[in-house]
Amino acid sequence: MTALLIVLYLLLAAAVSAVIISENRNPLKAMSWILVVTFVPVLGMIIYIFFGQDQRRRRIVSRRIYKCIMHKPHYLSIPEVQLEAMSNIQLNPIMKLINNNADSPVMLSDRPDIFTTGQEMFDRFFRDIEEARHHIHIQFYIIADDRLGNQMADLLIRKAAEGVKVRVIYDHVGSWATGRRYWRRLRNGGVEVYPFMPVFFPFLSGRVNYRNHRKVAVIDGRIGYLGGMNAADRYYYGNKLGMWRDSHFRMTGSVVAGLQSSFLLDWYVVSRRVINLSGYYPDQPLPYSDESMKIQLVRSGPVGQWRTIEQATIYCIERACEHIYIETPYFLPTEGLNNALITAALAGIEVHLIVPRRSDARLPQIAAFSYMEDLLEAGVHIYLYKEGFLHSKMMMIDGQVASIGSTNMDFRSLENNFEFNGIIYDEPTVQRLEAIFFEDLLQSEPLDLKRWRKRSRIKKFSESFIRLFAPLL
């Protein structure tokens, strides 16, 4: 019997190895997974099912549904002829890359409201919800059953009673701590609520590794929110780490159609329902003026042919001429991203990176420290944010282009999560973001290469060891 089980397992391992080989992966990664499933019986196969399967070829929305929902953003985008007239030798290739790899045209927004605290963002967000007349669409990775979460729930239930259509998407794993009673209260109050990729048996499901980390809201098809904040007390009142410093945009104009389409695509995934699109989009494009902001919205995830946000981020870094400013709560870069930052610094580009001194995720922070010495040696300036917890995800380049959204600079965001970023081409807005970055810099302490090298060997080894698991953290 034992011999039969061994033979069956070896046949299964051979079949999985054949699948891995046929996917044309990075040879080092492919060989690693083949060794794991072959020489770590059972446990290796379980790890592969959770973390090793290539999802790139999967489609979670049919082409017909996708085209139907994405028609309006393309209709409301800036015509290519007008874009060519605004030619910029540095920015145009970035725009073309994102249009080709993410099917995302350049759209217009009025100059955005930029929020750096949860108090500012949620106070304005709740006022917009109060004034909603047709629909409210909300998507967060985390919706907590706490003071802020219940304040939002009370407001949404009241708007639903007024006849406003209220739809909410939350990530099932991100919001695990929120009990069923909370969701039941919303549904009983007339709010349509769905979890993204529910995981009922975490140790028997490969879904647990693929989470929807997007933070999007659209109100009446006129007002849109995009950024890094979740609906939880820690963003509004702080917690044991102090106040959570994050970045969020409030936008109006044609770009809201792109935010709406992102929400409706995810709504179809969770509900399998296509909404009658009448009344959910702006009727006409926002006329171009000097006060308009050009922006491309980039969705990324484990499915689809390209790693769109990673490609856009690396290409922006490669086209930098003067400076690169980045802040991220979790820094576990892919090889391509890490090499791009090192190459830029060695080429004389000023690269400044802010990460938190204290983190809510201890293991990812320990692993992140293993990258610092090489970056410092290449000339990257690294700072540890010490006033509360830095949860902001921003990148600004040369005062001309910026990225803001839900994406951390780590393997999980760039390869496994469903994420959503805005790539901004507007000097006044980028300069506002750079001013915010320098305010954060004043609340940070620089890392010194000589002192960093003096860390104990035990620390260095533990950082390097945990780094081995960076794609899983």
C-alpha positions, 0 to 999 in steps of 0.5 A: 500500500505504501509503495502504491502511494509513493508511486501515485505521488511521484506521478502527481509530482511529475505531472505538476513538474510538466505543468511548471515547465510548460509555463516558461517561468523564470528557470530558477523559480521553476526549478525551485518549485519542481524540487519542492513538489518532488522532494518535500512529499505532501507538504511541498504539494500543499505549498505549491497549491497555495503559493506556486500556481501560475494564474496569469492565463486565467480570466475572471471576467469574460471579454464581452463583459469587460468590453461592455464595462470599459467602453465608457472610460475609453469614450471619455478619455483624451483622444490620441490626437490631442495627446500627441499634441501634448508630446513629452519625450519622457512621459509619452512612452510611459502613457503608451506602455500603460495603455498597452499593458493595462488597457488604460487610456489617459483621462482627465480629472479636476485637481484632486483633494489630497488627504494625508490623515484619516480624519481629513479623508473620512470626514470628507468621504462621509459628507459626500455619502450624505449628499449622495442621490443615486448610488454609492459604491465602496470597496475596501480591503479592510472594513472593521467592526469598530467606531469608524466602521460602524459610523460608516455602516449607520450612514450607508443604511440610512442612505439605502433607506432613502432610496440610494443604491448602496453596494459594498465589496470587502476582501474576505481575508482582509476583513476576517476580524469583522464578524458576520453580524456586521455584514448581516446588519448592512444587508438587513438595512438594504445595503448590497454587500459581497466578499471578494474570493471568500475563503471558508477553509483556509488550509484547503484553498489556494484562494487565500494567497490572492487578495483584493487590496484595492481601495475605491469609492464612487459616489453618484458617478461624479466623485471618486476616491482612490488611495491606501486607506481602509475603513478602520479606526487605526486610520482615524484615531491611531493605535499602539503604533500611533497615528497611521500616516496614509495618502488618499485622493478625492477626484472629479471629472472624466477619471471617475468613469475609470474608477467606476469601471474598476468597481463594476468589474469587481462587482461582477466578479463577486456578484455575477451581475451586470448592472444597467450602466445608465446613470453610472457614468459622466455623460461627457468628457471633462474639457481639457484646461490648464487646471486639469490633471492627466491620469491613467488608472492601472489595475493589476493582479495575479490574473492577466498576461502582464504585471501591469503596475510592476512594469509601470513602476520599473519603467517610470524609474528607468526614465528618471533623469533627476530624482525619485522619491518613494514611500512605502510601508512594506519594502520587499521588492521584486528582483526587477524593481530592486535592480531598477532602484540600484541602477538609478542610484548608480547612474547618479539619480537622487533616490530617496526611500522612506519606510516605517521604523515600526511596522504592524507586520514584523516578519516583512519588516525584518526581511525588508532590512536585508535589502538596505545595505545594497541600496545604501552602497549604491547611493540610495538615501533611506529613511525610517519614519518615526512619527506613528506608522507610515502606510502611504504608498507614493512615488514621484519622479522628476516633478513630472510623474507620480504614482499613488494607490493601494500598491506596496513595493513588495512581492505580495502587491506586485505579484499576488494581490489585486491592486489599483493605482493612478499614474499622474502626469501633472506638475502642480499635483506632483509637486504637491505630493513631493512637498508632502514627501518632504514633510514626511522626511522631517519626521524620519531619521536617515540610515547611515551605511557605516552604522548599518553594517555594524548590525550583529551577525545574528540580525543579518542572518535572521533578515536574510533567512526570512527574506527567503520567504519574501514572496509569501509574506 
